[in-house]
Amino acid sequence: MRKPFIAGNWKMYKTVADAVSYVDQLTGLVADVTDVDVIAAPTFTALYAVAQAARGTRIQVSAQDLYWEREGAFTGEISGAMVREAGAAFVIIGHSERRTLFGETDVHVNRKAAAAFTAGLTPIVCIGETLAQREAGDTFEVLDGQIRTGLDGFTGDQVGQLVIAYEPVWAIGTGRNATPGQAAEAHGHIRTRVRQWFGGEPAERCRVIYGGSVKPDNARELITQPDVDGALVGGASLDPKAFAEIVARSRGRV
Ligand code: PEP
């Protein structure tokens, strides 16, 4: 059985002081949660402070991005080794905001995920279709391309460790979430492709989480769908109580 995985993507919110205070509040709220992986993804500037504040708690830390080179003249970029040194265990890769606003492609996603593994980080690889692609009936084709290129060259063992976040672009930050049926259909498709392309064992181990306007009141029905192993939460993760509520609603599945 896959352990549920609930990650909060704080995007470009929270000062270092806000971030540390959040961790202090969340720590108590999830103190007894041993059956769910609870992840916080702060900004780069707060990463080290959050990792320090989270030591010895149930909270694990993720970066929101990395650059694939180890070091060098890449102004403004941060490597996997740096992210790891700051205390992160995970890194979000290919978020739709990175793809849409910063021109990231599936090839970039592939390089970044490879760099994450090299640095000892677990990638959370985001995929998902736009509204136009869904309405054109292209959802599965889009997901297939993102999986094929994004995970190209990875071993079954690596894919088994991965977290894949299915985030329909039309559901991110819009308040419009996928129906439980739409989520189950897409997640089933993703797991089938992982099975076909990487094998049965990786497909059983790999966690496929849903993202897109997850809130405390819709979390349970989404997270309990077949093949949905948790959630990547944006807006609702900014409030520790709402985030802890989402964690609570994912429990009892291990
Ligand atoms: C996200 O940022 O990955 C996300 C899913 O955001 P929201 O929950 O706000 O839709």
Residues whose N, C-alpha, C, O or C-beta is under 5 A from the ligand:
A	BS01	PEP	N9 A171 I172 G173 T174 G211 G212 S213 V214 L232 V233 G234 G235 A236
